[in-house]
Amino acid sequence: MAPIISLSTRGKTLATALTLLAPGEMCVNLGTSESTEVSLNLRTILSKSIHFCELFLLKELERSSVAEDLQGLAQLVANGQLNPRINVQAPWTEASEVTQRFLDRRITGKAVLALA
């Protein structure tokens, strides 16, 4: 089962994404930026056994330990199971320049600023 992750989606976009899922696949919706009203064909969704999950970061932070989650992510990176795509590593003193590179879309991955 390969999930479809739809970022900040509701309304027609979400309804369309759900119809594109294969039987047993999952849609994880992270927040919303579109209309909160959505019309769905429940028969289509239920007959395909589609899984739907709504994820709100603030609620997730209340449910689990941030420290444990970060430790889990660090372990995945250490094991080579997760590639964070770090494209820039720079000292904190270069924060302004790195920010400008983000704004100019010259950085496609993550930037890490060292404090020490």
MOQUITA-V608749 format. One record per helix or strand of 3 or more residues. SS is the DSSP state (H for helix, E for strand). FROM is the first residue (numbers start at 1). LEN is the number of residues. If there is no record, write none. Layout:
# MOQUITA-V608749
SS&FROM&LEN + SS&FROM&LEN
This chain:
# MOQUITA-V608749
E&4&4 + H&11&10 + E&26&5 + H&42&6 + E&51&5 + H&57&7 + H&66&13 + E&86&6 + H&92&12 + E&110&5
